[in-house]
Amino acid sequence: MRILGLDLGDKRIGVAVSDALGLTAQGKKVIKNTSLDDVITELKSLIEEYTIDKIVVGLPKNMNGTLGPRAEKTLVFIDSLKEKIDLPIITWDERLSTAAAERTLIEADISRRKRKKVIDKMAAVVILQNYLDGQ
C-alpha cells in the first residue's frame, strides 16, 4: 500500500510517497499551487504513477491544538480534493514539520537557496514519515 503525503502551502505543495511496504517516505516533488484544477490534475497523475491507495495531508494545528486560519484553508482544500479523487484522505498533525525539515537540511549543510527549493518536499516527507511511524 503506497501513501501520498502532502504539505499544503499557499504557493507550493510538497509531495512525498511511501515505499510499497509503508515503512519509509521519500520526497518526490513540489507542485506550484496555482489553481485547484492544476493541482488536482498533477495529483491524479502521481496517484496513477505510484499506484496510491491513501492520501495524508498535513493539518497545521496551533501549538495548543486548536485550528487556525491555515488549518481551515487546508480543510477546504481537502473537501475539494474529496470531490475529485476517490481515495481515503486523512489529516495528520503537522506541527513543527517545517521546522524539523529545516533543521535536517541545515544539518546536511544545504545552502539557504537550495533549502528554499526543497523545504516543502522535505516537510511532506516529515509529515508522511510521522504518519507511517504512528501506524
N, C-alpha and C positions, 0 to 999 in steps of 0.2 A: 504494500500500500504506500503510494507516494503522496506526500502532502506538500501543498504550496503555501509558503509563508509570505505575508505582505506587511511592509511597514509603510503605512499611508501618510503622505505629506501633501502639503498644498501644491508644491511644484513637481515633486518626484515621488515615485513609489518604488521602494526597494523590494526585490523579489528573491526568495530563496526556495529551494526544493529539497525535500528529504531524499535519502537513498531509498532503495526499494524495500529495505527491512525496517525503515522508520527509525533508524538509530542516529543518523547524523544529518545536519543541514549544510547545504552548500549554497553560497551566493551565486545567483545566475545573472541578474541584470538590474538596471534601473530604468523604469518606464517614466517618460515625461507625462505628468498629469495635466494634459491639455484639455481633453474633453472626455466625458464619461464613455461615449461611444468608442473612441480610440483606445481607451484603457481596456474596455471590455473585449474589444477585438484582439488586442495584444494578449490579454489573459486567456482567452479561448484558445489562441494559438499555443500558448505554453501548456495549457491543460491537455491539449491533444498531443503535443510533442513529448511530454513527460508522463502521460497517462496518469493524471492526477485524480485522486479519489476524494480529497478533502481540502478545504482552504482554511488557514488560520490567519486571522487579521489581528494585528496588534491594536489593543484598545488603550489609548493613553489616559489612564486614570490620574487624578490628582494624588499627591502623596498621602492624603487622608482617606483615599479610597473612593471619593466621590467622582462623578463625571462632570467635566467642564465642557467648554465650547468645542475644543478639539475632539473630544470623545463623541460629542453629539454629531459633529460632521462625519466622523468615522461610522457611526451607526446609520446615518442617512446613506452613506456610500454602500454599506453592507446591504441595506434594504434594496437599493438599486441593483446591486450585484445578484441578489437572490431572485430578482425578476428575470434576469438574463442568463444565469448559469444554474444548472440543475445539479448542484453538488452541496453536501453539507458545508456550511460556512460557520465557523465558530470564532469567538474572540478570545484573546489571551492578553492578560495584563502586561503591558509593555513598559511599565515604569522603569526608568533608568536604562532602557535598552540602548538608546543612542549614546548615552554616557559610557556604557560598557564597550560598545563598538569603538568609540573614540579612544578609549584607554588602550584597547587592543592594538589599534592602528598606531598609536603613539609609541607603544612598547615595541612594535615592529619597525620603528624608525621611518615611518611613511611620512613624506613631506605634507605640509598643510594643503597644498594644491591637489595632490593625489588623494588625500583623505576626503576632501570635499566631493570628489568624483565617486567615491565608493562607500561613503558613510551610510547612505540609505540601504544599500545592498547588505552591508555588514549588520545594520540594525535588524534587517529582516532575518538574517542568519541567527542573531541572538534570540529574537522572538521565537522562531521556529525551533531552535535547539532547546530553549527553555520549555516549550510545549512538549517536545519529544521526551525530555528528561522527566517531565512531570507525569508522563503516562505509565 
